[in-house]
């Protein structure tokens, strides 16, 4: 959506997240040292959820 056409839906999403009612599915977590492996997994196209990097 171009900036001139933004609406308030991002505010509603933020409110849901703040209330703990918005969740994002996590497929896996990886230490940052395994970023290459996470990238290979994501390229496979079968990831359901987000890949999270840990420090």
Beta strands, then each sheet from edge to edge (+ up, - down):
strand 1: 26-31
strand 2: 50-54
sheet 1: 1+ 2+
end
